[in-house]
Amino acid sequence: MAKIPFNVHAYTARLIGRENVSKLEGAILELIKNTYDADASICVLYFENSTNTLYIADNGIGMKKKIIENHWMTIGNSSKREKFVTEKGRIQTGAKGIGRFALDRVSDVCQMLTVTHDTKYEWNVDWSNFNGGGTITQVFADLDPVDYTIHDFFYRAKNEALKDLIRSKFSGTGTVFKLNSLRDEWSNSLVQKIKK
């Protein structure tokens, strides 16, 4: 008898994310919970109106290449199921392995820099690639080793106070996202809602 493998249409990944984080506030909360799980002592959420760009940064432990490939890039395979208590003794908040799809809810284009004690990687994805007719194994993100710092990641940001904060609080490990082509209009009322 022939064995036929299951496969998943690429658009399913978008549906998984959208069903679990249908509201912007929920998506932001999921991403901030990830910073808690990374043992961060500080999380920065910064919206730059002039460039319509959202930054989310934490000074947590960062991710090594193996974690990115085996967990971050594998739907449903959360490392938090195996190790649900962090080095600082925090009970991890996420274990479904779909939190990264909160990024898709926020924007079309995502750039991530993640820094551990001995590695630095840049990850880039265009979520619109999931709209095509192929299967999920035909959609790729870019992952490359880099040599720049979290502070360097913010070089295009317009806010000098933000750059000073990053310089003083993000000298070691951490993860930062730069989100462009935002799906929502970040009005003053939305910003206040997110703050609450």
N, C-alpha and C positions, 0 to 999 in steps of 0.2 A: 504494500500500500504506500502510495506517495505521501511524503510529508510536505505540507505547504506552510511556510512561515507566515505569521501575522506581520502586518506592516501598519504604519500610521500615516495618514495624509498629513502633509505639513500644516495645513490650516487647523488641524486638531490642536496643535500646540497653542495657537492663538485662542481657541475656544476655552481650553483649560485655564489659561491665565485670565481671560475676560470673565469667565463664570465665577472664579474664586475672588477676583478683585475687580468687580464691576465699577466701583466708584473710585475716583481719584484719591480721596482721603484714605480709603482702605489700601490702595497701592502704596501710598507714601508710608503708611503705618507698617506694612510688610517690610519695606526696605529699611526702615528705622529699627525694626525688631532684629533684622540681620546684623545691625551694628552692635546691638546688645549681645547677641550670640557670639560675636567676634571679640568679646571682652573689651570693647572700646570704652574709654573714659569720657570721650567727647564725640558728638555727632554734629555735623554742620549741614544744614539744609539751606541753600542759597539760591534764590531766583534772581537772575539778572534781566531786568526788563528790557534794556536797550538791545540785547542780543537774543532775547527769548530763549535763554538757556537755564537749565536747572542743574545745580551741582549737589551731590550728596556725598559727604566724606566722613570717614571714621578713622580713628587711630587704633583700631583693633589689630588682630594678629595677621591679617592679610591671608592670601591663598597661594599655595604652591601650585605648580603646574599639574601635579597628580590630582589634587582636589578639584581644580577647574575642569580637567578632562573627565574624571570619573564621577564627580558629583554635580558640579555647577552645570555641566553640559549634558547630563543624563537625567532626563525627566523622571521624577519619582524616586531617584536614588540619593536621598539626603544623608550626608555624613552624620547628621544630628540624631539619626535613629540608633547608630552604633555607639555614639558618645554624646549622651544627652546632658552631661554636666561639663561646663567649661573649666579651664585651668584656674580661673578665679572663683569657681564654685557656683556659677550661675546656671540655673536650669534653663536649657535652650528652649526657645519659644516656637521654633518651626521644625517640622519633621516630614512634611509631605513632599518636599523636593520640587515644589513648583513656584516658590517665592520669587525666583528670578523673572518670572513672567509678569510680575508687577511692573517691571521696567517697560514692558510692551504696552501696558495700560497707560503709562505716562507719556511715552514718546515713540517715534519711529526709529530714531537713530541713537545708539548708545555706545559710549566709549568708557571703558573701565581701566584704571590702573590699580594694580594690587601689589603691595610690597610686603614681603616677609623679611626675616633677619638676613637672608642670603639670596633672595630672588626678587626680581621685578618683572611683571608681565603686564602687557597691554592687551585688552580684549575688546573687539569691536563687532557690533552686530547691527544689521539693518533689518528690523522686524518685518518690513514689507516683503522681504524674501519669503516669508511663510505664506504669502497669498498665492503663490504659484500653484501649478497643478501637480507638482511632484510629491514624493514622500519625504518624511522628516529627515531621512538619512541623506537627502540631496540638498539640504540647507546647511550652510556653514557659517561659522563665526571665525574671525581672524584672531589668532593668539600668537603674540610675538614677545620674546624677551627684550627688555629695554634697559637703558642705563640712566634715565632721568628720574627725578624725585617727585614726590607729591606736590611740593612747592612749585616745581617747574610745570606741573600739570595745569596750574592756575595762571600761567603767564598771560593769557589773553583776557582774564577777568578784569573788569574795570574798577572794582572796589579795592582800594589800597588797604583799608582796615581788615578786609577779609584776607588779603595776602599776608598781612602781619600776623593774624590769628593762625593761619596755616603754617607760617614759618615757625611760630613759637610752640604750637601744640602737635605738629605733625612731622617731627624730625626723624622718626623711626618707621615702624610698620604702620600699615593701614590700607584702606581701600577707598577709592574715590570714583564716582560716576559723573560723567558729563552727558546730559540728555538734551538733544536738539530735536527740532520738529515736534514740539510738544502738542499733545492732542487736545488740551484744554486752554482756554484763554485765562491766563493768570492775572485776573483783576485784583484790585485791592481787597474786595470782599472775599475772594477765594483765598488769598494769602492769609487773611485774618481767620478764616475757617480752618485752614491747615494748621495755623499756630495753635488754635484751641485743641 
